[in-house]
Amino acid sequence: PYYVDLNQDLFLEASLHSSDRNLILFVDTCVASPDPSNFKALTYDLIRSGCVKDPTYFTINSSYKDVARFSFNAFSFIHRYPSVYLQCELAVCMKNDYSSRCYQGCTSRFKRDVGS
């Protein structure tokens, strides 16, 4: 566990350990939950499909493409939940593959009605 005060800046880093220097890392989705085994019921999106949802979420640029860094302000789920758990999905892509998920940024996926 990592103990912080409410609204304290939290800094996170994910790094890819590979000998392939042509891989890059992209934070696609990060969801918070008061329950470490349930990220469906009561959740809060920090970033979803590359789209920032929390106003305190901030991407921190890194000179290393195999490192993803970001920050956000600590928060709580109402006062009855003592902990917040974070689950993130990251994409690993080939550097310079501009059609890959890593280069698409924010992608809003709209569902279409296929009709009858």
N, C-alpha and C positions, 0 to 999 in steps of 0.2 A: 504493500500500500504506500501511497504517496500522499501525505497530509498537507493541505493548503488552506488558505483563507478564501472566503468568497470574494470573487472579482479579482483574485490574484492572477497575474499573467502566467500561463503555463506554456512551456516550450517543449515541443516534441520533435523527434528526429527518427526517421526510418532509413536504414541503409541496406543496400544490396551487396551481398558478399559473393562476388563472382570474379573469375579471372578474365571474363569477357569484358573489355573496356568499351564495347559498343552498345551496352545496355543502359537504359535510363529508367527512372522511377517516377511515377505520377500518382498523387493522392486523388483517388476517384471519389470515395465516400467515407465519411466518419460519422458514426451514430453513437450517441450516449444513451445509457439505460441505467436505472437503479438496480437492475437484476442482471447479474453476470451470465445467466443462462437463458435470458429472454430479451432479444433485441427486436421484438415485434410489437409487444403490447404498449408499454409506456416508454416512448423514446423521444429523443431530441436530435435533430440533424444539425451537425456543424457544417458539413459539406455533403452534397448528394449529386452524383453523376457529374462531378467537377464543378458544380454550381454552389457557391458559398451561400449558406442559409443563416449562419449566425453572424451578426454584425461585428463581433469581436474576433472572428477567425481571420488570420492573416498568414499568407504564404510568405515564407522567408527564403529568399533566393540563396542558392548554394553554388559555388564554383564547381562542385562535383555533381555530375548528372545522375550518379547512382545513389544520391542522398536526397531525401525529401524532408523539408523542415517546415513546421508551421506552429502557430501559437493561437491561443484563445483564452478568454477569461474564465476562471473557475466559477461554477454555478452549482446549484443543488436542485433536486426534484422535490419541491415543497419540503417542509421541514421534517416530514416523517421518514424520509429515506436518508440514512447517514452517508451513503457512498454513491459515487457515480462511476460507471464502467464505460470504457470506450472500445469500440470495435471499428476498425478501419479496413477498407479494401483499397489496395494499391495495384496499379498496372505496371508491368515490366515490358518495355518495348525496345526495339532496335533503334539506336540513334540514327537520325535522319530519315526514318520511315514516317513521312509526314501524313500518311493515311492511317497510322496506328492510333490507338486510344490516347496515348500520351500527348499527342499534338492536337487533339480535338477540343480540349478545354471543356467548358460548360456545355453539356448536351442535354437539352430538355427532350424527353421522350414522350411524345403525345400519342395516345391510343386513338385509332380511327375506327369509326363505325363501319363495318363491312356491309351493312345493309342486309336485306332479306334475300 
